[in-house]
Amino acid sequence: MERSIEAGFCPNCGAFIRQVLNSGPSPNTGKRFCPDCAIQVWTKCQCGKHLRYDDKDCLDCGKENPIFFQGS
């Protein structure tokens, strides 16, 4: 079964958020949120790498992702 993020759905509320997931973090804030439930789905690591909420750790520096969502 395809994971909800791969299918383009928010695993928290089930809303279709393909556009949000494809956008990456905001260039102004480094964050992006589900428009329906407001769960944070993108962030930027301290090292500058973009992290989605399904990335457990940063692949560049190894730091833990502060928005990692276990249920995704």
Secondary structure, 3 states (H helix, E strand, C coil): CCCHHHHCECCCCCCECHHHHHHCCCCCCCCEECCCCCCEEEEECCCCCEEECCCCECCCCCCECCCCCCCC
